[in-house]
Amino acid sequence: MITCYLIQRQNKENLTLSPYLDINRVGHWSEDEQVVLKSSGMLTKNQRDEASYALYAAIDFSVDRWIQNKQYIPRLLISAAVFTASYFFLSLVIRDPVPMVDELLISGGLVLLAWNYLAKRDTRSSIAQRRRYELKLRCGECEQEIDEQLFAVEAFLDEASSEDSLELCNSLALVSSEPLKPISYEGSNETLKELGELLAHYLRIYNKSLYKTAVKVHNQRMQRRKNERLAARLFHQSMQKRLDIGLLALLVSLMEL
C-alpha cells in the first residue's frame, strides 16, 4: 500500500508527503497497488486537487529520475562513442595551429548535447510513459482516510512556526535550558518515523538547504553540546525569511525518534 499524507499549515502552503519521491521504489509497485491519502480531517475540493497535483508532480519527478538511472549505462556508452568519433573526425579533417584544444571543446559540446537529448528521450520512452500512466491512474483513485492524530503534527508545526524564533533556535542548538517541545502524538510511533522519512525525502528534493541544516542540527544535538554560533546562524536565517524554522523543528524532532 502506498500511504501519502497531507499536512495542513496555517498561513503557509500545505505539505503533501508521499513515497513517490523515492526513486528506488518506483519500479517495485504493482499496477493495482492501493493508494491512501491520510489527513487530519475531511478535505475540501481545493485541498484534494492541491494534493493530487502535488502527487502527480512527484510521480513525474520520480519516473524521470528512475528511467534516467535505468538507462545510465547505455547513455554513457553512446556519449563516449560520440566523443571518440567527433574527436578523431575533427583531428583528421580540421587542421589548426593549436592541436587538441578545438577538438576537445567541440567534442565536449557534442557530448553534452547528446547526453541531454538522450536523457529527454528516455523520459518520453514507452517504458517511462507506461509507468507514469500506471502510477497516476492508481493515484487518481486514491482513498481518503482521516487520521485525527495528525492534528498533533500540524499543531506542533504551527506552534513552532509562531513561537519566538530566538527561543526556538536556542532550544534547537541546546543553548536554552528549555528543551524542544515534543510532538503530542498518541498514535503509532512507526507513523511518525514514516512521516520523518517522507519529509526528509521531500526536503532533499525541494529544499536542500533546510534538509542540510536539519542534519547539522540533529548531529549537534546527538553530541549533547550547546552551540551558540549555530543558534545565532539559525536565528539570522529565520529573521531573513531564508529558513522555515517551524519545518526545521519538525524534521529535527522526527529525526530524534
C-alpha positions as CSV (number, residue, x, y, z in Angstrom):
1,M,0.0,0.0,0.0
2,I,1.2,3.5,-0.9
3,T,0.4,5.8,2.0
4,C,0.5,9.6,1.5
5,Y,-0.1,12.4,4.0
6,L,-1.5,15.9,3.7
7,I,-0.2,18.1,6.5
8,Q,-2.1,21.4,6.7
9,R,-0.4,24.6,7.8
10,Q,-1.8,27.9,8.9
11,N,-0.9,30.8,6.5
12,K,1.5,28.6,4.6
13,E,1.4,26.1,1.8
14,N,0.3,22.6,2.9
15,L,2.7,19.7,2.7
16,T,1.9,16.7,0.6
17,L,4.3,13.9,1.6
18,S,4.4,10.6,-0.3
19,P,6.8,7.7,-1.1
20,Y,6.5,8.7,-4.8
21,L,9.6,10.9,-4.3
22,D,11.7,7.8,-3.5
23,I,13.0,6.8,-6.9
24,N,14.3,3.5,-5.6
25,R,10.7,2.3,-5.1
26,V,9.2,3.4,-8.4
27,G,9.9,0.1,-10.2
28,H,8.6,-2.1,-7.4
29,W,5.0,-1.0,-7.0
30,S,2.4,-3.2,-8.7
31,E,-0.3,-1.9,-11.1
32,D,-3.0,-2.5,-8.6
33,E,-1.2,-1.0,-5.6
34,Q,-3.7,0.6,-3.2
35,V,-3.1,4.3,-2.6
36,V,-4.3,6.1,0.6
37,L,-4.2,9.8,1.3
38,K,-4.3,10.5,5.1
39,S,-5.3,13.8,6.6
40,S,-6.4,15.1,9.9
41,G,-9.9,15.9,8.7
42,M,-12.1,15.9,5.6
43,L,-10.5,17.8,2.7
44,T,-12.2,20.4,0.6
45,K,-12.2,20.0,-3.2
46,N,-9.4,22.6,-3.5
47,Q,-7.3,20.8,-0.9
48,R,-7.9,17.5,-2.6
49,D,-7.0,19.0,-6.0
50,E,-3.9,20.5,-4.5
51,A,-2.8,17.2,-3.1
52,S,-3.5,15.4,-6.4
53,Y,-1.4,18.0,-8.3
54,A,1.5,17.5,-5.8
55,L,1.3,13.7,-6.1
56,Y,1.3,13.9,-9.9
57,A,4.3,16.2,-9.8
58,A,6.1,13.8,-7.5
59,I,5.3,10.9,-9.9
60,D,6.7,12.8,-12.9
61,F,9.9,13.6,-11.0
62,S,10.5,10.1,-9.7
63,V,9.7,8.4,-13.0
64,D,12.0,10.7,-14.9
65,R,14.9,10.0,-12.5
66,W,14.1,6.3,-12.4
67,I,14.3,5.9,-16.2
68,Q,17.4,8.0,-16.4
69,N,19.1,5.9,-13.8
70,K,17.9,2.8,-15.5
71,Q,19.4,4.0,-18.9
72,Y,22.5,5.5,-17.4
73,I,25.0,2.9,-18.8
74,P,23.6,2.9,-22.4
75,R,23.6,6.7,-22.3
76,L,27.1,6.8,-21.0
77,L,28.4,4.4,-23.7
78,I,26.6,6.4,-26.5
79,S,28.0,9.7,-25.2
80,A,31.5,8.2,-25.1
81,A,31.1,7.0,-28.7
82,V,30.0,10.4,-29.8
83,F,33.1,12.0,-28.1
84,T,35.5,9.5,-29.7
85,A,34.0,9.7,-33.2
86,S,33.9,13.5,-33.2
87,Y,37.4,13.9,-31.8
88,F,39.0,11.7,-34.4
89,F,37.0,13.2,-37.2
90,L,37.9,16.7,-36.2
91,S,41.6,15.8,-35.7
92,L,41.8,14.3,-39.2
93,V,39.7,16.8,-41.1
94,I,40.4,20.1,-39.5
95,R,44.0,21.3,-39.3
96,D,44.6,24.2,-36.8
97,P,47.7,25.8,-35.3
98,V,46.6,24.7,-31.7
99,P,46.1,20.9,-31.8
100,M,43.7,19.2,-29.5
101,V,42.1,22.3,-28.0
102,D,39.4,22.9,-30.6
103,E,38.8,19.1,-30.9
104,L,38.3,18.7,-27.2
105,L,36.0,21.7,-26.9
106,I,33.8,20.8,-29.8
107,S,33.7,17.1,-28.8
108,G,32.8,18.0,-25.3
109,G,30.0,20.3,-26.5
110,L,28.6,17.5,-28.7
111,V,28.7,15.1,-25.8
112,L,26.6,17.5,-23.7
113,L,24.1,17.8,-26.5
114,A,23.9,14.1,-26.9
115,W,23.6,13.4,-23.2
116,N,20.7,15.9,-22.8
117,Y,19.0,14.6,-25.9
118,L,19.2,11.0,-24.7
119,A,18.0,11.9,-21.2
120,K,15.0,13.7,-22.6
121,R,14.3,10.8,-25.0
122,D,14.4,8.4,-22.1
123,T,11.8,10.3,-20.1
124,R,9.5,10.1,-23.2
125,S,10.1,6.4,-23.8
126,S,7.3,3.9,-23.8
127,I,8.6,2.4,-20.6
128,A,8.5,5.7,-18.7
129,Q,5.2,6.7,-20.2
130,R,3.6,3.5,-19.2
131,R,5.0,3.6,-15.6
132,R,3.9,7.2,-15.3
133,Y,0.4,6.4,-16.5
134,E,0.0,3.4,-14.2
135,L,1.1,5.3,-11.1
136,K,-1.1,8.3,-11.9
137,L,-4.1,6.1,-12.6
138,R,-3.9,4.5,-9.2
139,C,-3.1,7.8,-7.6
140,G,-6.2,9.4,-9.1
141,E,-8.3,6.6,-7.4
142,C,-6.7,7.1,-4.0
143,E,-8.9,6.7,-0.9
144,Q,-9.0,9.4,1.7
145,E,-8.5,8.3,5.2
146,I,-8.9,10.5,8.3
147,D,-6.2,10.2,11.0
148,E,-7.1,12.6,13.8
149,Q,-3.7,12.0,15.3
150,L,-2.2,14.1,12.5
151,F,-3.7,17.1,14.3
152,A,-0.8,16.8,16.8
153,V,1.8,17.0,14.0
154,E,0.0,20.0,12.5
155,A,-0.3,21.7,15.9
156,F,3.4,21.2,16.6
157,L,4.3,22.7,13.2
158,D,2.0,25.7,13.6
159,E,3.2,26.4,17.2
160,A,6.8,26.1,16.2
161,S,6.3,28.5,13.3
162,S,4.6,31.1,15.6
163,E,6.9,30.6,18.5
164,D,9.6,33.2,19.4
165,S,12.3,32.5,16.9
166,L,15.2,33.3,19.2
167,E,13.9,30.9,21.9
168,L,13.3,28.1,19.4
169,C,16.7,28.5,17.8
170,N,18.3,28.4,21.2
171,S,16.4,25.2,22.0
172,L,17.4,23.6,18.8
173,A,21.1,24.4,19.4
174,L,20.8,23.3,23.1
175,V,21.7,26.9,24.2
176,S,18.5,27.4,26.1
177,S,17.6,25.5,29.2
178,E,14.1,25.0,27.7
179,P,14.1,21.7,25.7
180,L,12.5,21.4,22.3
181,K,8.8,20.6,22.9
182,P,7.8,17.1,22.0
183,I,5.1,16.2,19.5
184,S,2.0,15.3,21.4
185,Y,1.2,12.3,19.2
186,E,-0.7,9.4,20.7
187,G,-0.7,7.2,17.7
188,S,1.8,4.6,16.5
189,N,5.5,5.7,16.7
190,E,6.0,4.0,13.3
191,T,3.7,6.5,11.7
192,L,5.9,9.4,13.0
193,K,9.0,7.6,11.8
194,E,7.4,7.2,8.3
195,L,6.5,10.9,8.3
196,G,10.1,11.7,9.2
197,E,11.4,9.7,6.2
198,L,8.9,11.2,3.8
199,L,9.6,14.7,5.0
200,A,13.3,14.1,4.6
201,H,12.8,12.9,1.0
202,Y,10.6,15.9,0.3
203,L,13.2,18.4,1.6
204,R,16.1,16.7,-0.1
205,I,14.4,17.5,-3.4
206,Y,12.5,20.7,-2.8
207,N,14.6,22.4,-0.1
208,K,18.1,21.0,0.1
209,S,19.5,23.8,2.3
210,L,16.8,23.2,5.0
211,Y,17.5,19.5,4.9
212,K,21.2,20.0,5.3
213,T,20.6,22.4,8.2
214,A,18.4,19.8,9.9
215,V,21.1,17.2,9.6
216,K,23.6,19.5,11.0
217,V,21.3,20.5,14.0
218,H,20.5,16.8,14.6
219,N,24.2,15.8,14.6
220,Q,25.0,18.6,17.0
221,R,22.1,17.6,19.3
222,M,23.3,14.0,19.3
223,Q,26.6,15.2,20.7
224,R,24.7,16.9,23.6
225,R,26.8,20.0,23.3
226,K,25.3,23.5,23.0
227,N,26.4,25.6,20.0
228,E,25.8,29.3,20.3
229,R,27.2,30.0,16.8
230,L,24.7,27.6,15.4
231,A,21.8,29.2,17.3
232,A,22.9,32.7,16.0
233,R,23.1,31.4,12.4
234,L,19.6,29.8,12.6
235,F,18.1,33.0,14.1
236,H,19.7,35.2,11.5
237,Q,18.4,33.0,8.6
238,S,15.0,32.9,10.2
239,M,14.8,36.7,10.5
240,Q,15.8,37.0,6.9
241,K,13.0,34.6,5.9
242,R,15.5,32.2,4.4
243,L,14.7,29.4,6.9
244,D,11.4,27.8,7.7
245,I,12.1,27.4,11.4
246,G,8.9,25.5,12.1
247,L,9.6,22.9,9.4
248,L,13.2,22.6,10.7
249,A,12.0,22.0,14.2
250,L,9.5,19.3,13.0
251,L,12.1,17.4,11.0
252,V,14.7,17.5,13.8
253,S,12.0,16.2,16.2
254,L,11.1,13.4,13.8
255,M,14.8,12.5,13.3
256,E,15.2,12.0,17.0
257,L,12.6,9.3,17.3
